[in-house]
Amino acid sequence: MSLQIKMWSLFVLMFAILYGVIAGIGAYIGVGSVVSYIVMAIGVTLFQYLIGPNMVTSMMKVRWVSSSEEPELHQMVDEMSKLAGIPKPKIGISQMAVPNAFAFGRSIKDSRVCVTSGIQRLLNKDELKAVIGHELSHVRHRDMIVITILSVIPMILYWLGMQMMYGRNTRDQESRGSSVIIGITALILYFISNLLVLYGSRIREYYADQGSVELGNPPHQLASALYKLTYGSAKLRDSQMGKQELRQVEGFRAFFLNDVSKAYREFNTLKEVDRNLSGTIDAQELSSLRGKRVNLSTSEIMMEIFTTHPNMLKRIKALSDLS
């Protein structure tokens, strides 16, 4: 419930910011121009929304698989989909060594769930099942649509700000000064709203983790999967080919279960949770985090503010509270 309240509060704040800027500019130059910018922003976002799934499929080298090719994977997705009360998504395998999974699509009925070849080699059955539960929770919560709607707002603010700064020709110094002030305000709010979109993305990750547990997956299985994914991504830095693949997927970090760019740093922190150095996080190790406080350095706090995923130690700590 607290995650839902945070998300609704974020929606209200984002649209309040947008309304305030539009009202200010509308009072200054008239509603017509403002409406045209909003229509343009929504049009670009809609176009991106429509072609997005095809772009992801191509860029991530996804091959769609049948139940005869991947019976175990299909069985997991089918079982989790029924528990989530959603149609079974299309299932694909990305020919990427980066161990991860992702969900995308235009709607619940158009949803697709993919795993990489790297994650299939790394996780055991229960861990992979917990990951599938996380991705299906994204679909169930309509996260693709939610983040798309939120992402429109910074785009509108940017266009409005640039237009007020550079797009208006007037010789009246007072009028020009007011226009610049409004433009600078819109651009500042553009920066703030971008941070709020990232915050919303981090909330959705916590919410999807919780959703996986609600579908019957033990929290320590998802925690162990996240630990292994962090290790797997960090290890790719050891080879030139691995580094190249990490750069390849840089633009798709928001789709993934964890932020692969932060994996190396986060793995060193997570090793403290794996007390017996087994390479997994068991139920007892996860429970030991319950009630403890996660202390992050200033650099870690700043890094989290500018990313789509929560700090991994905080995220695993949140899973301990669900166990």
C-alpha positions as protocol buffer text, in pm:
chain_id: "A"
residue {
  index: 1
  type: MET
  ca { x: 0 y: 0 z: 0 }
}
residue {
  index: 2
  type: SER
  ca { x: 285 y: 242 z: 83 }
}
residue {
  index: 3
  type: LEU
  ca { x: 435 y: 186 z: -265 }
}
residue {
  index: 4
  type: GLN
  ca { x: 98 y: 263 z: -426 }
}
residue {
  index: 5
  type: ILE
  ca { x: 62 y: 581 z: -220 }
}
residue {
  index: 6
  type: LYS
  ca { x: 412 y: 692 z: -325 }
}
residue {
  index: 7
  type: MET
  ca { x: 330 y: 627 z: -690 }
}
residue {
  index: 8
  type: TRP
  ca { x: -1 y: 816 z: -683 }
}
residue {
  index: 9
  type: SER
  ca { x: 168 y: 1103 z: -497 }
}
residue {
  index: 10
  type: LEU
  ca { x: 433 y: 1112 z: -770 }
}
residue {
  index: 11
  type: PHE
  ca { x: 164 y: 1127 z: -1041 }
}
residue {
  index: 12
  type: VAL
  ca { x: -11 y: 1416 z: -865 }
}
residue {
  index: 13
  type: LEU
  ca { x: 318 y: 1606 z: -821 }
}
residue {
  index: 14
  type: MET
  ca { x: 428 y: 1555 z: -1183 }
}
residue {
  index: 15
  type: PHE
  ca { x: 99 y: 1673 z: -1328 }
}
residue {
  index: 16
  type: ALA
  ca { x: 86 y: 1964 z: -1081 }
}
residue {
  index: 17
  type: ILE
  ca { x: 428 y: 2078 z: -1208 }
}
residue {
  index: 18
  type: LEU
  ca { x: 311 y: 2047 z: -1568 }
}
residue {
  index: 19
  type: TYR
  ca { x: -15 y: 2229 z: -1496 }
}
residue {
  index: 20
  type: GLY
  ca { x: 168 y: 2512 z: -1319 }
}
residue {
  index: 21
  type: VAL
  ca { x: 405 y: 2569 z: -1612 }
}
residue {
  index: 22
  type: ILE
  ca { x: 126 y: 2548 z: -1870 }
}
residue {
  index: 23
  type: ALA
  ca { x: -92 y: 2787 z: -1671 }
}
residue {
  index: 24
  type: GLY
  ca { x: 196 y: 3036 z: -1642 }
}
residue {
  index: 25
  type: ILE
  ca { x: 287 y: 3023 z: -2011 }
}
residue {
  index: 26
  type: GLY
  ca { x: -77 y: 3018 z: -2115 }
}
residue {
  index: 27
  type: ALA
  ca { x: -140 y: 3339 z: -1921 }
}
residue {
  index: 28
  type: TYR
  ca { x: 167 y: 3495 z: -2080 }
}
residue {
  index: 29
  type: ILE
  ca { x: 140 y: 3402 z: -2450 }
}
residue {
  index: 30
  type: GLY
  ca { x: -204 y: 3247 z: -2495 }
}
residue {
  index: 31
  type: VAL
  ca { x: -318 y: 2888 z: -2484 }
}
residue {
  index: 32
  type: GLY
  ca { x: -275 y: 2805 z: -2855 }
}
residue {
  index: 33
  type: SER
  ca { x: 102 y: 2766 z: -2860 }
}
residue {
  index: 34
  type: VAL
  ca { x: 108 y: 2566 z: -2536 }
}
residue {
  index: 35
  type: VAL
  ca { x: -145 y: 2319 z: -2672 }
}
residue {
  index: 36
  type: SER
  ca { x: 61 y: 2269 z: -2989 }
}
residue {
  index: 37
  type: TYR
  ca { x: 372 y: 2178 z: -2784 }
}
residue {
  index: 38
  type: ILE
  ca { x: 175 y: 1929 z: -2577 }
}
residue {
  index: 39
  type: VAL
  ca { x: 29 y: 1770 z: -2890 }
}
residue {
  index: 40
  type: MET
  ca { x: 380 y: 1742 z: -3039 }
}
residue {
  index: 41
  type: ALA
  ca { x: 521 y: 1580 z: -2723 }
}
residue {
  index: 42
  type: ILE
  ca { x: 235 y: 1332 z: -2698 }
}
residue {
  index: 43
  type: GLY
  ca { x: 270 y: 1256 z: -3070 }
}
residue {
  index: 44
  type: VAL
  ca { x: 642 y: 1177 z: -3039 }
}
residue {
  index: 45
  type: THR
  ca { x: 581 y: 963 z: -2730 }
}
residue {
  index: 46
  type: LEU
  ca { x: 296 y: 777 z: -2899 }
}
residue {
  index: 47
  type: PHE
  ca { x: 518 y: 705 z: -3199 }
}
residue {
  index: 48
  type: GLN
  ca { x: 793 y: 579 z: -2969 }
}
residue {
  index: 49
  type: TYR
  ca { x: 534 y: 373 z: -2779 }
}
residue {
  index: 50
  type: LEU
  ca { x: 409 y: 210 z: -3101 }
}
residue {
  index: 51
  type: ILE
  ca { x: 748 y: 124 z: -3255 }
}
residue {
  index: 52
  type: GLY
  ca { x: 922 y: 57 z: -2920 }
}
residue {
  index: 53
  type: PRO
  ca { x: 854 y: -318 z: -2901 }
}
residue {
  index: 54
  type: ASN
  ca { x: 995 y: -377 z: -3249 }
}
residue {
  index: 55
  type: MET
  ca { x: 1305 y: -174 z: -3165 }
}
residue {
  index: 56
  type: VAL
  ca { x: 1365 y: -370 z: -2842 }
}
residue {
  index: 57
  type: THR
  ca { x: 1317 y: -702 z: -3023 }
}
residue {
  index: 58
  type: SER
  ca { x: 1574 y: -606 z: -3286 }
}
residue {
  index: 59
  type: MET
  ca { x: 1832 y: -438 z: -3062 }
}
residue {
  index: 60
  type: MET
  ca { x: 1822 y: -710 z: -2796 }
}
residue {
  index: 61
  type: LYS
  ca { x: 1845 y: -992 z: -3054 }
}
residue {
  index: 62
  type: VAL
  ca { x: 1528 y: -1160 z: -2929 }
}
residue {
  index: 63
  type: ARG
  ca { x: 1422 y: -1493 z: -3074 }
}
residue {
  index: 64
  type: TRP
  ca { x: 1065 y: -1595 z: -2996 }
}
residue {
  index: 65
  type: VAL
  ca { x: 1043 y: -1956 z: -2875 }
}
residue {
  index: 66
  type: SER
  ca { x: 763 y: -2210 z: -2874 }
}
residue {
  index: 67
  type: SER
  ca { x: 664 y: -2442 z: -2588 }
}
residue {
  index: 68
  type: SER
  ca { x: 831 y: -2734 z: -2769 }
}
residue {
  index: 69
  type: GLU
  ca { x: 1163 y: -2544 z: -2781 }
}
residue {
  index: 70
  type: GLU
  ca { x: 1158 y: -2420 z: -2420 }
}
residue {
  index: 71
  type: PRO
  ca { x: 901 y: -2631 z: -2229 }
}
residue {
  index: 72
  type: GLU
  ca { x: 1030 y: -2543 z: -1879 }
}
residue {
  index: 73
  type: LEU
  ca { x: 1037 y: -2169 z: -1947 }
}
residue {
  index: 74
  type: HIS
  ca { x: 687 y: -2180 z: -2097 }
}
residue {
  index: 75
  type: GLN
  ca { x: 560 y: -2375 z: -1798 }
}
residue {
  index: 76
  type: MET
  ca { x: 700 y: -2116 z: -1554 }
}
residue {
  index: 77
  type: VAL
  ca { x: 549 y: -1823 z: -1744 }
}
residue {
  index: 78
  type: ASP
  ca { x: 215 y: -2002 z: -1785 }
}
residue {
  index: 79
  type: GLU
  ca { x: 197 y: -2085 z: -1413 }
}
residue {
  index: 80
  type: MET
  ca { x: 294 y: -1733 z: -1302 }
}
residue {
  index: 81
  type: SER
  ca { x: 56 y: -1571 z: -1555 }
}
residue {
  index: 82
  type: LYS
  ca { x: -239 y: -1766 z: -1418 }
}
residue {
  index: 83
  type: LEU
  ca { x: -151 y: -1666 z: -1062 }
}
residue {
  index: 84
  type: ALA
  ca { x: -116 y: -1302 z: -1171 }
}
residue {
  index: 85
  type: GLY
  ca { x: -448 y: -1317 z: -1357 }
}
residue {
  index: 86
  type: ILE
  ca { x: -307 y: -1194 z: -1687 }
}
residue {
  index: 87
  type: PRO
  ca { x: -288 y: -1347 z: -2038 }
}
residue {
  index: 88
  type: LYS
  ca { x: 25 y: -1548 z: -2102 }
}
residue {
  index: 89
  type: PRO
  ca { x: 281 y: -1317 z: -2269 }
}
residue {
  index: 90
  type: LYS
  ca { x: 485 y: -1397 z: -2575 }
}
residue {
  index: 91
  type: ILE
  ca { x: 813 y: -1559 z: -2466 }
}
residue {
  index: 92
  type: GLY
  ca { x: 1153 y: -1488 z: -2613 }
}
residue {
  index: 93
  type: ILE
  ca { x: 1521 y: -1551 z: -2554 }
}
residue {
  index: 94
  type: SER
  ca { x: 1773 y: -1273 z: -2609 }
}
residue {
  index: 95
  type: GLN
  ca { x: 2103 y: -1396 z: -2750 }
}
residue {
  index: 96
  type: MET
  ca { x: 2295 y: -1188 z: -2498 }
}
residue {
  index: 97
  type: ALA
  ca { x: 2558 y: -1307 z: -2250 }
}
residue {
  index: 98
  type: VAL
  ca { x: 2449 y: -1036 z: -2002 }
}
residue {
  index: 99
  type: PRO
  ca { x: 2244 y: -1232 z: -1746 }
}
residue {
  index: 100
  type: ASN
  ca { x: 1906 y: -1062 z: -1719 }
}
residue {
  index: 101
  type: ALA
  ca { x: 1536 y: -1062 z: -1802 }
}
residue {
  index: 102
  type: PHE
  ca { x: 1293 y: -796 z: -1919 }
}
residue {
  index: 103
  type: ALA
  ca { x: 927 y: -739 z: -2007 }
}
residue {
  index: 104
  type: PHE
  ca { x: 788 y: -496 z: -2261 }
}
residue {
  index: 105
  type: GLY
  ca { x: 490 y: -439 z: -2489 }
}
residue {
  index: 106
  type: ARG
  ca { x: 213 y: -190 z: -2560 }
}
residue {
  index: 107
  type: SER
  ca { x: -43 y: -337 z: -2319 }
}
residue {
  index: 108
  type: ILE
  ca { x: -112 y: -639 z: -2101 }
}
residue {
  index: 109
  type: LYS
  ca { x: -252 y: -827 z: -2401 }
}
residue {
  index: 110
  type: ASP
  ca { x: 52 y: -731 z: -2610 }
}
residue {
  index: 111
  type: SER
  ca { x: 310 y: -813 z: -2340 }
}
residue {
  index: 112
  type: ARG
  ca { x: 634 y: -1000 z: -2406 }
}
residue {
  index: 113
  type: VAL
  ca { x: 870 y: -1154 z: -2150 }
}
residue {
  index: 114
  type: CYS
  ca { x: 1229 y: -1231 z: -2242 }
}
residue {
  index: 115
  type: VAL
  ca { x: 1526 y: -1389 z: -2070 }
}
residue {
  index: 116
  type: THR
  ca { x: 1883 y: -1373 z: -2192 }
}
residue {
  index: 117
  type: SER
  ca { x: 2086 y: -1682 z: -2268 }
}
residue {
  index: 118
  type: GLY
  ca { x: 2320 y: -1563 z: -1991 }
}
residue {
  index: 119
  type: ILE
  ca { x: 2055 y: -1583 z: -1719 }
}
residue {
  index: 120
  type: GLN
  ca { x: 1952 y: -1934 z: -1819 }
}
residue {
  index: 121
  type: ARG
  ca { x: 2305 y: -2056 z: -1754 }
}
residue {
  index: 122
  type: LEU
  ca { x: 2337 y: -1872 z: -1424 }
}
residue {
  index: 123
  type: LEU
  ca { x: 2017 y: -1925 z: -1223 }
}
residue {
  index: 124
  type: ASN
  ca { x: 1855 y: -2239 z: -1087 }
}
residue {
  index: 125
  type: LYS
  ca { x: 1488 y: -2315 z: -1151 }
}
residue {
  index: 126
  type: ASP
  ca { x: 1349 y: -2148 z: -836 }
}
residue {
  index: 127
  type: GLU
  ca { x: 1556 y: -1835 z: -886 }
}
residue {
  index: 128
  type: LEU
  ca { x: 1450 y: -1805 z: -1250 }
}
residue {
  index: 129
  type: LYS
  ca { x: 1088 y: -1855 z: -1145 }
}
residue {
  index: 130
  type: ALA
  ca { x: 1119 y: -1565 z: -900 }
}
residue {
  index: 131
  type: VAL
  ca { x: 1264 y: -1349 z: -1180 }
}
residue {
  index: 132
  type: ILE
  ca { x: 973 y: -1441 z: -1409 }
}
residue {
  index: 133
  type: GLY
  ca { x: 735 y: -1344 z: -1127 }
}
residue {
  index: 134
  type: HIS
  ca { x: 906 y: -1004 z: -1107 }
}
residue {
  index: 135
  type: GLU
  ca { x: 873 y: -942 z: -1482 }
}
residue {
  index: 136
  type: LEU
  ca { x: 509 y: -1054 z: -1492 }
}
residue {
  index: 137
  type: SER
  ca { x: 439 y: -819 z: -1201 }
}
residue {
  index: 138
  type: HIS
  ca { x: 566 y: -534 z: -1421 }
}
residue {
  index: 139
  type: VAL
  ca { x: 312 y: -644 z: -1682 }
}
residue {
  index: 140
  type: ARG
  ca { x: 36 y: -684 z: -1424 }
}
residue {
  index: 141
  type: HIS
  ca { x: 101 y: -335 z: -1283 }
}
residue {
  index: 142
  type: ARG
  ca { x: 106 y: -185 z: -1637 }
}
residue {
  index: 143
  type: ASP
  ca { x: 449 y: -37 z: -1571 }
}
residue {
  index: 144
  type: MET
  ca { x: 529 y: 5 z: -1941 }
}
residue {
  index: 145
  type: ILE
  ca { x: 232 y: 243 z: -1974 }
}
residue {
  index: 146
  type: VAL
  ca { x: 294 y: 417 z: -1639 }
}
residue {
  index: 147
  type: ILE
  ca { x: 654 y: 509 z: -1717 }
}
residue {
  index: 148
  type: THR
  ca { x: 560 y: 614 z: -2071 }
}
residue {
  index: 149
  type: ILE
  ca { x: 298 y: 857 z: -1936 }
}
residue {
  index: 150
  type: LEU
  ca { x: 541 y: 1000 z: -1680 }
}
residue {
  index: 151
  type: SER
  ca { x: 817 y: 1036 z: -1942 }
}
residue {
  index: 152
  type: VAL
  ca { x: 597 y: 1266 z: -2154 }
}
residue {
  index: 153
  type: ILE
  ca { x: 603 y: 1537 z: -1886 }
}
residue {
  index: 154
  type: PRO
  ca { x: 979 y: 1617 z: -1891 }
}
residue {
  index: 155
  type: MET
  ca { x: 965 y: 1623 z: -2272 }
}
residue {
  index: 156
  type: ILE
  ca { x: 682 y: 1880 z: -2270 }
}
residue {
  index: 157
  type: LEU
  ca { x: 865 y: 2092 z: -2010 }
}
residue {
  index: 158
  type: TYR
  ca { x: 1185 y: 2086 z: -2218 }
}
residue {
  index: 159
  type: TRP
  ca { x: 1011 y: 2197 z: -2536 }
}
residue {
  index: 160
  type: LEU
  ca { x: 820 y: 2470 z: -2353 }
}
residue {
  index: 161
  type: GLY
  ca { x: 1137 y: 2593 z: -2186 }
}
residue {
  index: 162
  type: MET
  ca { x: 1339 y: 2605 z: -2509 }
}
residue {
  index: 163
  type: GLN
  ca { x: 1058 y: 2780 z: -2693 }
}
residue {
  index: 164
  type: MET
  ca { x: 1028 y: 3047 z: -2426 }
}
residue {
  index: 165
  type: MET
  ca { x: 1408 y: 3092 z: -2414 }
}
residue {
  index: 166
  type: TYR
  ca { x: 1487 y: 3102 z: -2786 }
}
residue {
  index: 167
  type: GLY
  ca { x: 1168 y: 3072 z: -2991 }
}
residue {
  index: 168
  type: ARG
  ca { x: 1001 y: 3404 z: -2919 }
}
residue {
  index: 169
  type: ASN
  ca { x: 1103 y: 3716 z: -3111 }
}
residue {
  index: 170
  type: THR
  ca { x: 1023 y: 4037 z: -2927 }
}
residue {
  index: 171
  type: ARG
  ca { x: 1197 y: 4374 z: -2900 }
}
residue {
  index: 172
  type: ASP
  ca { x: 1027 y: 4458 z: -2572 }
}
residue {
  index: 173
  type: GLN
  ca { x: 1303 y: 4410 z: -2311 }
}
residue {
  index: 174
  type: GLU
  ca { x: 1057 y: 4359 z: -2025 }
}
residue {
  index: 175
  type: SER
  ca { x: 860 y: 4102 z: -2223 }
}
residue {
  index: 176
  type: ARG
  ca { x: 1183 y: 3932 z: -2331 }
}
residue {
  index: 177
  type: GLY
  ca { x: 1303 y: 3915 z: -1970 }
}
residue {
  index: 178
  type: SER
  ca { x: 978 y: 3757 z: -1852 }
}
residue {
  index: 179
  type: SER
  ca { x: 995 y: 3503 z: -2134 }
}
residue {
  index: 180
  type: VAL
  ca { x: 1350 y: 3402 z: -2036 }
}
residue {
  index: 181
  type: ILE
  ca { x: 1255 y: 3367 z: -1668 }
}
residue {
  index: 182
  type: ILE
  ca { x: 962 y: 3140 z: -1757 }
}
residue {
  index: 183
  type: GLY
  ca { x: 1188 y: 2940 z: -1991 }
}
residue {
  index: 184
  type: ILE
  ca { x: 1458 y: 2892 z: -1725 }
}
residue {
  index: 185
  type: THR
  ca { x: 1191 y: 2786 z: -1473 }
}
residue {
  index: 186
  type: ALA
  ca { x: 1053 y: 2530 z: -1720 }
}
residue {
  index: 187
  type: LEU
  ca { x: 1403 y: 2389 z: -1785 }
}
residue {
  index: 188
  type: ILE
  ca { x: 1475 y: 2363 z: -1411 }
}
residue {
  index: 189
  type: LEU
  ca { x: 1146 y: 2179 z: -1367 }
}
residue {
  index: 190
  type: TYR
  ca { x: 1241 y: 1961 z: -1666 }
}
residue {
  index: 191
  type: PHE
  ca { x: 1553 y: 1850 z: -1477 }
}
residue {
  index: 192
  type: ILE
  ca { x: 1356 y: 1791 z: -1155 }
}
residue {
  index: 193
  type: SER
  ca { x: 1081 y: 1599 z: -1338 }
}
residue {
  index: 194
  type: ASN
  ca { x: 1344 y: 1375 z: -1499 }
}
residue {
  index: 195
  type: LEU
  ca { x: 1467 y: 1285 z: -1150 }
}
residue {
  index: 196
  type: LEU
  ca { x: 1106 y: 1217 z: -1049 }
}
residue {
  index: 197
  type: VAL
  ca { x: 1063 y: 979 z: -1345 }
}
residue {
  index: 198
  type: LEU
  ca { x: 1374 y: 791 z: -1226 }
}
residue {
  index: 199
  type: TYR
  ca { x: 1228 y: 784 z: -875 }
}
residue {
  index: 200
  type: GLY
  ca { x: 906 y: 640 z: -1018 }
}
residue {
  index: 201
  type: SER
  ca { x: 1106 y: 372 z: -1198 }
}
residue {
  index: 202
  type: ARG
  ca { x: 1275 y: 274 z: -871 }
}
residue {
  index: 203
  type: ILE
  ca { x: 936 y: 249 z: -697 }
}
residue {
  index: 204
  type: ARG
  ca { x: 816 y: 17 z: -977 }
}
residue {
  index: 205
  type: GLU
  ca { x: 1113 y: -214 z: -916 }
}
residue {
  index: 206
  type: TYR
  ca { x: 1030 y: -246 z: -545 }
}
residue {
  index: 207
  type: TYR
  ca { x: 666 y: -301 z: -640 }
}
residue {
  index: 208
  type: ALA
  ca { x: 755 y: -575 z: -890 }
}
residue {
  index: 209
  type: ASP
  ca { x: 977 y: -747 z: -629 }
}
residue {
  index: 210
  type: GLN
  ca { x: 683 y: -744 z: -391 }
}
residue {
  index: 211
  type: GLY
  ca { x: 459 y: -873 z: -672 }
}
residue {
  index: 212
  type: SER
  ca { x: 688 y: -1172 z: -729 }
}
residue {
  index: 213
  type: VAL
  ca { x: 664 y: -1264 z: -360 }
}
residue {
  index: 214
  type: GLU
  ca { x: 284 y: -1226 z: -373 }
}
residue {
  index: 215
  type: LEU
  ca { x: 283 y: -1480 z: -657 }
}
residue {
  index: 216
  type: GLY
  ca { x: 435 y: -1736 z: -420 }
}
residue {
  index: 217
  type: ASN
  ca { x: 807 y: -1698 z: -482 }
}
residue {
  index: 218
  type: PRO
  ca { x: 1013 y: -1703 z: -158 }
}
residue {
  index: 219
  type: PRO
  ca { x: 1192 y: -1368 z: -110 }
}
residue {
  index: 220
  type: HIS
  ca { x: 1533 y: -1534 z: -70 }
}
residue {
  index: 221
  type: GLN
  ca { x: 1504 y: -1689 z: -417 }
}
residue {
  index: 222
  type: LEU
  ca { x: 1461 y: -1345 z: -577 }
}
residue {
  index: 223
  type: ALA
  ca { x: 1735 y: -1201 z: -354 }
}
residue {
  index: 224
  type: SER
  ca { x: 1968 y: -1482 z: -459 }
}
residue {
  index: 225
  type: ALA
  ca { x: 1881 y: -1424 z: -824 }
}
residue {
  index: 226
  type: LEU
  ca { x: 1959 y: -1052 z: -791 }
}
residue {
  index: 227
  type: TYR
  ca { x: 2290 y: -1137 z: -623 }
}
residue {
  index: 228
  type: LYS
  ca { x: 2385 y: -1375 z: -904 }
}
residue {
  index: 229
  type: LEU
  ca { x: 2281 y: -1126 z: -1174 }
}
residue {
  index: 230
  type: THR
  ca { x: 2498 y: -862 z: -1011 }
}
residue {
  index: 231
  type: TYR
  ca { x: 2791 y: -1104 z: -1003 }
}
residue {
  index: 232
  type: GLY
  ca { x: 2732 y: -1217 z: -1362 }
}
residue {
  index: 233
  type: SER
  ca { x: 2724 y: -860 z: -1496 }
}
residue {
  index: 234
  type: ALA
  ca { x: 3029 y: -759 z: -1290 }
}
residue {
  index: 235
  type: LYS
  ca { x: 3225 y: -1058 z: -1422 }
}
residue {
  index: 236
  type: LEU
  ca { x: 3164 y: -951 z: -1784 }
}
residue {
  index: 237
  type: ARG
  ca { x: 3399 y: -657 z: -1723 }
}
residue {
  index: 238
  type: ASP
  ca { x: 3689 y: -903 z: -1714 }
}
residue {
  index: 239
  type: SER
  ca { x: 3676 y: -967 z: -2090 }
}
residue {
  index: 240
  type: GLN
  ca { x: 3683 y: -733 z: -2390 }
}
residue {
  index: 241
  type: MET
  ca { x: 3380 y: -907 z: -2543 }
}
residue {
  index: 242
  type: GLY
  ca { x: 3190 y: -874 z: -2215 }
}
residue {
  index: 243
  type: LYS
  ca { x: 3268 y: -502 z: -2192 }
}
residue {
  index: 244
  type: GLN
  ca { x: 3148 y: -456 z: -2549 }
}
residue {
  index: 245
  type: GLU
  ca { x: 2817 y: -628 z: -2473 }
}
residue {
  index: 246
  type: LEU
  ca { x: 2766 y: -418 z: -2160 }
}
residue {
  index: 247
  type: ARG
  ca { x: 2809 y: -106 z: -2375 }
}
residue {
  index: 248
  type: GLN
  ca { x: 2562 y: -251 z: -2627 }
}
residue {
  index: 249
  type: VAL
  ca { x: 2284 y: -283 z: -2370 }
}
residue {
  index: 250
  type: GLU
  ca { x: 2356 y: 52 z: -2203 }
}
residue {
  index: 251
  type: GLY
  ca { x: 2047 y: 212 z: -2354 }
}
residue {
  index: 252
  type: PHE
  ca { x: 1822 y: -69 z: -2233 }
}
residue {
  index: 253
  type: ARG
  ca { x: 1920 y: -64 z: -1864 }
}
residue {
  index: 254
  type: ALA
  ca { x: 1574 y: 55 z: -1760 }
}
residue {
  index: 255
  type: PHE
  ca { x: 1420 y: -266 z: -1900 }
}
residue {
  index: 256
  type: PHE
  ca { x: 1645 y: -497 z: -1698 }
}
residue {
  index: 257
  type: LEU
  ca { x: 1600 y: -651 z: -1357 }
}
residue {
  index: 258
  type: ASN
  ca { x: 1906 y: -465 z: -1228 }
}
residue {
  index: 259
  type: ASP
  ca { x: 2131 y: -183 z: -1348 }
}
residue {
  index: 260
  type: VAL
  ca { x: 2419 y: -366 z: -1515 }
}
residue {
  index: 261
  type: SER
  ca { x: 2636 y: -51 z: -1515 }
}
residue {
  index: 262
  type: LYS
  ca { x: 2646 y: -52 z: -1133 }
}
residue {
  index: 263
  type: ALA
  ca { x: 2701 y: -427 z: -1097 }
}
residue {
  index: 264
  type: TYR
  ca { x: 3074 y: -422 z: -1022 }
}
residue {
  index: 265
  type: ARG
  ca { x: 3043 y: -175 z: -735 }
}
residue {
  index: 266
  type: GLU
  ca { x: 2727 y: -337 z: -595 }
}
residue {
  index: 267
  type: PHE
  ca { x: 2869 y: -689 z: -598 }
}
residue {
  index: 268
  type: ASN
  ca { x: 3145 y: -590 z: -357 }
}
residue {
  index: 269
  type: THR
  ca { x: 2879 y: -466 z: -114 }
}
residue {
  index: 270
  type: LEU
  ca { x: 2657 y: -772 z: -150 }
}
residue {
  index: 271
  type: LYS
  ca { x: 2938 y: -1014 z: -67 }
}
residue {
  index: 272
  type: GLU
  ca { x: 2882 y: -917 z: 297 }
}
residue {
  index: 273
  type: VAL
  ca { x: 2530 y: -1067 z: 280 }
}
residue {
  index: 274
  type: ASP
  ca { x: 2661 y: -1400 z: 145 }
}
residue {
  index: 275
  type: ARG
  ca { x: 2825 y: -1488 z: 477 }
}
residue {
  index: 276
  type: ASN
  ca { x: 2914 y: -1847 z: 389 }
}
residue {
  index: 277
  type: LEU
  ca { x: 3045 y: -1743 z: 43 }
}
residue {
  index: 278
  type: SER
  ca { x: 2823 y: -2000 z: -129 }
}
residue {
  index: 279
  type: GLY
  ca { x: 2743 y: -1770 z: -423 }
}
residue {
  index: 280
  type: THR
  ca { x: 2376 y: -1756 z: -320 }
}
residue {
  index: 281
  type: ILE
  ca { x: 2163 y: -1584 z: -54 }
}
residue {
  index: 282
  type: ASP
  ca { x: 1968 y: -1838 z: 149 }
}
residue {
  index: 283
  type: ALA
  ca { x: 1663 y: -1776 z: 369 }
}
residue {
  index: 284
  type: GLN
  ca { x: 1871 y: -1745 z: 686 }
}
residue {
  index: 285
  type: GLU
  ca { x: 2113 y: -1495 z: 533 }
}
residue {
  index: 286
  type: LEU
  ca { x: 1823 y: -1285 z: 405 }
}
residue {
  index: 287
  type: SER
  ca { x: 1646 y: -1296 z: 743 }
}
residue {
  index: 288
  type: SER
  ca { x: 1961 y: -1168 z: 913 }
}
residue {
  index: 289
  type: LEU
  ca { x: 1910 y: -835 z: 730 }
}
residue {
  index: 290
  type: ARG
  ca { x: 1564 y: -785 z: 877 }
}
residue {
  index: 291
  type: GLY
  ca { x: 1558 y: -500 z: 1128 }
}
residue {
  index: 292
  type: LYS
  ca { x: 1902 y: -376 z: 1024 }
}
residue {
  index: 293
  type: ARG
  ca { x: 1966 y: -33 z: 877 }
}
residue {
  index: 294
  type: VAL
  ca { x: 2134 y: 8 z: 540 }
}
residue {
  index: 295
  type: ASN
  ca { x: 2396 y: 282 z: 554 }
}
residue {
  index: 296
  type: LEU
  ca { x: 2494 y: 419 z: 214 }
}
residue {
  index: 297
  type: SER
  ca { x: 2786 y: 648 z: 140 }
}
residue {
  index: 298
  type: THR
  ca { x: 2724 y: 993 z: -6 }
}
residue {
  index: 299
  type: SER
  ca { x: 2842 y: 873 z: -349 }
}
residue {
  index: 300
  type: GLU
  ca { x: 2604 y: 574 z: -337 }
}
residue {
  index: 301
  type: ILE
  ca { x: 2311 y: 799 z: -242 }
}
residue {
  index: 302
  type: MET
  ca { x: 2391 y: 1037 z: -529 }
}
residue {
  index: 303
  type: MET
  ca { x: 2437 y: 750 z: -772 }
}
residue {
  index: 304
  type: GLU
  ca { x: 2096 y: 607 z: -683 }
}
residue {
  index: 305
  type: ILE
  ca { x: 1921 y: 940 z: -743 }
}
residue {
  index: 306
  type: PHE
  ca { x: 2034 y: 936 z: -1107 }
}
residue {
  index: 307
  type: THR
  ca { x: 1948 y: 571 z: -1185 }
}
residue {
  index: 308
  type: THR
  ca { x: 1639 y: 372 z: -1281 }
}
residue {
  index: 309
  type: HIS
  ca { x: 1698 y: 97 z: -1022 }
}
residue {
  index: 310
  type: PRO
  ca { x: 1724 y: 106 z: -644 }
}
residue {
  index: 311
  type: ASN
  ca { x: 2052 y: 44 z: -469 }
}
residue {
  index: 312
  type: MET
  ca { x: 2086 y: -337 z: -466 }
}
residue {
  index: 313
  type: LEU
  ca { x: 2160 y: -368 z: -95 }
}
residue {
  index: 314
  type: LYS
  ca { x: 1851 y: -158 z: -12 }
}
residue {
  index: 315
  type: ARG
  ca { x: 1647 y: -370 z: -249 }
}
residue {
  index: 316
  type: ILE
  ca { x: 1756 y: -697 z: -90 }
}
residue {
  index: 317
  type: LYS
  ca { x: 1695 y: -543 z: 252 }
}
residue {
  index: 318
  type: ALA
  ca { x: 1336 y: -468 z: 139 }
}
residue {
  index: 319
  type: LEU
  ca { x: 1299 y: -834 z: 37 }
}
residue {
  index: 320
  type: SER
  ca { x: 1413 y: -937 z: 387 }
}
residue {
  index: 321
  type: ASP
  ca { x: 1119 y: -741 z: 529 }
}
residue {
  index: 322
  type: LEU
  ca { x: 884 y: -951 z: 312 }
}
residue {
  index: 323
  type: SER
  ca { x: 1028 y: -1284 z: 430 }
}
